[in-house]
Amino acid sequence: MDGIIGTARGGSPGGSRLRGTEVLEVQRLADLLLESGGHPSDLVEETTDLLRGGGKFVGTEDEQREEQDHDDLTTSDIEHGQMLTPHRCGGVSRAPVHRSGGGMGHACPVTRLPSKRSPIGFAHRGARALAPDNTLDSFRLALRLGATGIESDAWITADGRAVLDHDGLVRGRLRRRPISEVARGDLPAHIPELADLLVEVDPAIEISLDVKDPAAAAEIVACARDAGLEHRLWLCHPDRDLVASWRELSPTVHLVESTRVARMHGSFEGHVARSAAMGIEVINLHHSEWTGGLIALVHRFDMLAFAWDLQHERLLDSLLDSGIDAVFSDHVDRMVDALGRL
């Protein structure tokens, strides 16, 4: 078996050479083969597929650049005893195939890990890649394209209205002013109220809001309650103590800690355990920080794992295959297509 791995590192006689991610994939296949009692010839066939460019990780240079900052799933990420389902090759799930040597093989690696729920596709600031962000037109377009969730940023105006804008600043005569100092009627026309969005959405649509001004939280919950969407509301903020305090506002809203691994206190597992004990329901990280193992760890605490800034199909497919529970993307069409391939 070590000889096969060494061949993968060195490349084929024709000059093909596997990148680091492919070597990890061959190693993962070897581990799975040993556990299942398969024959080494099965691994040779899988390795040959990779060397010939038929494997999952062999793509064009552009495709490789798209995923260069993504943490690929490795052997250590797959929990022993975890049920796996067929991985997608080119958007098609490949079933196991019988080999002439009596072993079992797959047309491509089996790496699909289960999500805790049907994954949500959040349109980041609406269909931001196709329309002005955080506008009703952008939100409407995202819904027409098939997004199952809408994401935005929430602020509170001087007269207590919850509105949606990214920066929270509006241009005045002499300087930019925070939305909290401006009455709703004096805001630019393109900035919508949260209530305006909620009347547009189907009751099955999820709403994720970055609560940029904590003073807006109570009004956000009140708007969702009035629209009958309180149970579809996901409140996001990096301060988990603040997020946990919002449970007092509603027993059914979802509490999301949006953070980075570098900001966590102590070990990843210890931080997640503490967040779970505080009533946080979701850990939301940049896509590049997730692995299948970290997603599985979060699931063990009965929490969900969300990933943001997923703009390319291969990254969307990879994290969805790793068991992620929700993705955020500017490219709603790509996101919806990826969800459709599950």
ZILIN-V382710 format. One record per backbone hydrogen bond with DSSP energy under -0.5 kcal/mol. NH is the residue of the N-H (numbers start at 1). CO is the residue of the C=O. E is the energy in kcal/mol with one decimal. If there is no record, write none. Layout:
# ZILIN-V382710
nh	co	e
NH	CO	E
NH	CO	E
This chain:
# ZILIN-V382710
nh	co	e
5	1	-1.9
6	2	-2.4
7	3	-2.0
8	4	-2.1
9	5	-2.0
10	6	-2.0
11	7	-2.1
12	16	-2.2
15	12	-2.1
18	8	-1.0
22	19	-0.5
23	19	-2.1
24	20	-2.3
25	21	-1.7
26	22	-2.6
27	23	-2.5
28	24	-2.5
29	25	-2.6
30	26	-2.2
31	27	-2.1
32	28	-2.5
33	29	-2.5
34	30	-2.4
35	31	-2.2
36	32	-2.0
37	33	-0.9
38	33	-2.0
42	39	-2.0
43	39	-0.7
44	40	-1.8
45	41	-2.0
46	42	-2.0
47	43	-3.0
48	44	-2.5
49	45	-2.0
50	46	-1.8
51	47	-2.5
52	48	-2.2
53	50	-1.3
54	49	-3.0
55	49	-0.8
58	55	-0.9
59	57	-0.6
64	60	-2.3
65	61	-2.3
66	62	-1.9
67	63	-1.1
68	65	-1.2
70	67	-1.8
72	70	-0.8
77	74	-1.5
78	74	-0.6
78	75	-1.5
79	77	-0.6
82	79	-1.9
85	112	-1.6
89	92	-3.1
90	88	-0.6
92	89	-1.6
94	87	-1.3
95	93	-0.5
97	105	-2.9
99	103	-2.3
102	99	-2.0
105	97	-2.6
107	95	-0.6
111	109	-0.9
112	85	-1.1
113	111	-0.5
113	321	-3.3
120	325	-1.9
122	120	-0.7
122	327	-2.9
123	121	-0.5
123	149	-2.6
124	122	-0.8
124	329	-2.4
125	123	-0.5
125	151	-0.9
126	123	-1.9
126	151	-0.5
127	138	-1.5
128	124	-0.8
128	126	-2.1
129	330	-1.6
130	127	-2.0
131	127	-1.6
134	125	-1.9
135	132	-0.7
139	135	-2.2
140	136	-2.8
141	137	-2.2
142	138	-2.1
143	139	-2.0
144	140	-2.2
145	141	-2.1
146	142	-0.6
146	143	-0.8
147	142	-2.3
148	121	-1.0
149	121	-1.6
150	206	-2.6
151	123	-2.4
152	208	-2.0
154	210	-2.7
155	163	-2.4
157	161	-2.1
158	179	-0.7
158	182	-2.3
160	157	-1.9
163	155	-2.2
163	161	-0.5
164	192	-2.5
165	153	-1.8
165	163	-0.5
170	177	-2.8
172	175	-1.6
177	170	-3.2
179	168	-2.4
181	178	-2.1
182	179	-2.0
186	183	-1.7
187	184	-1.6
191	188	-1.5
192	134	-0.6
192	190	-0.7
194	162	-2.6
197	193	-1.3
198	194	-2.4
199	195	-1.4
200	197	-1.8
201	197	-0.8
205	202	-2.0
206	148	-2.1
207	232	-3.0
208	150	-2.9
208	206	-0.5
209	207	-0.5
209	234	-2.8
210	152	-2.7
211	209	-0.8
211	236	-2.3
212	154	-1.1
212	210	-1.6
213	154	-1.2
214	212	-0.6
216	213	-2.9
217	214	-1.5
220	216	-2.5
221	217	-2.3
222	218	-2.1
223	219	-2.5
224	220	-2.3
225	221	-2.5
226	222	-2.3
227	223	-1.6
228	225	-1.2
229	224	-3.1
230	224	-0.6
232	229	-1.6
233	230	-1.2
234	207	-3.1
235	233	-0.5
235	254	-2.9
236	209	-2.7
236	234	-0.6
237	256	-1.5
240	238	-1.0
243	239	-2.5
244	240	-2.8
245	241	-1.4
246	242	-0.8
246	243	-1.3
247	244	-1.5
248	245	-1.4
249	246	-1.4
250	246	-0.8
250	247	-0.6
254	233	-3.0
256	235	-2.8
256	254	-0.5
257	282	-2.7
258	237	-1.3
258	256	-0.8
259	257	-0.7
259	284	-2.1
263	260	-1.3
264	261	-1.6
266	264	-0.6
271	267	-2.4
272	268	-2.5
273	269	-2.5
274	270	-2.0
275	271	-2.5
276	272	-2.7
277	273	-2.0
278	274	-1.4
279	276	-1.3
280	275	-2.3
281	255	-2.1
282	255	-1.4
283	304	-2.3
284	257	-2.8
284	282	-0.5
285	283	-0.6
285	306	-2.2
287	308	-1.9
289	286	-2.1
290	287	-1.2
295	291	-2.3
296	292	-2.4
297	293	-2.0
298	294	-2.4
299	295	-2.3
300	296	-1.7
301	297	-0.8
301	298	-1.0
302	299	-2.2
303	298	-1.7
304	281	-2.5
306	283	-2.5
307	326	-2.1
308	285	-1.7
310	328	-2.4
311	309	-0.8
316	312	-2.4
317	313	-3.1
318	314	-2.2
319	315	-2.3
320	316	-2.4
321	317	-2.2
322	318	-0.9
323	320	-1.2
324	319	-1.9
325	305	-2.8
326	305	-0.9
327	120	-2.4
328	307	-1.6
329	122	-2.0
332	330	-1.3
335	331	-2.3
336	332	-2.8
337	333	-2.0
338	334	-2.3
339	335	-2.4
340	336	-1.9
341	337	-0.8
341	338	-0.8
342	339	-1.2
